[in-house]
Amino acid sequence: MSKKIIYYHRAYRKITRSLKASLFELLAVSIPFSLLILFGYPWITRFMSHIAKVVLLPHFPLDTIRITEKVFFLGNISFIDINGSYPSAVLSFINSLVSLGLIAFLPVVKKNKNIAIYIIFLASINLISSLFFIASPYEFPYTATDFSEFYVTSEISMWLFIPFILGMAVILLPSSLFPKVVLIAFAILYSIIFGTLRYIIFLFVVSKYSIIYMALLFFAFGPLIDFVYIVGIYSFYNSRLANDLKVSNTVWKWLY
């Protein structure tokens, strides 16, 4: 079946964008967002902590969830001070057996190798945690409150990172500045909302169940997973833009 429309091919062509103009736009967009985060994170983390406390209070005794503040960079951060639950010997042993089983079984799986490799990585982390708690459970150097503080500081770093990394990706695209600003603002807002929900779930797990899952939670669903939705937001915008420009030859220039 022949095509009714043959679009301009993108091979051997480049986008006609001034590098200086793109750099100026990047700084003009990224710096204000970063400054907003830099001077606004005390308020944002206070909001996160209050939301987390309200959600968690029905599941814990009243005096076990507290909001505390600590100096961080240009201001104070707020985070939840909560007691963690230490795993029993039985729980540590079961976790080690499950992790060993996954590490032994998944290498022989022939389908979805990428997912299997990721699960093996997570099972290895959980195995190390389990063995540590089997050998010396009360020498674990971190508390649930330490984990809470570390999570909040990691989120602040991610919020400061998003305007620049996403800005570098979208500024070079041939579209007006306004949708790029909206895209970056949406990514930051999404990160704050998603980060707050994830924060609540993490605290619930390490306090209600066990601090044995600290490392597993952080590496499986922690701030590193933020790159997934950053790439997803960029890809969605890029695909929509490419679809709009596929019939245009004015934004492209031949390389030769």
Summary of the structure (lengths in Angstrom):
residues: 256
radius of gyration: 23.4
end to end distance: 32.5
largest distance: 71.8
contacts: 729
relative contact order: 0.16
helix: 71%
strand: 9%
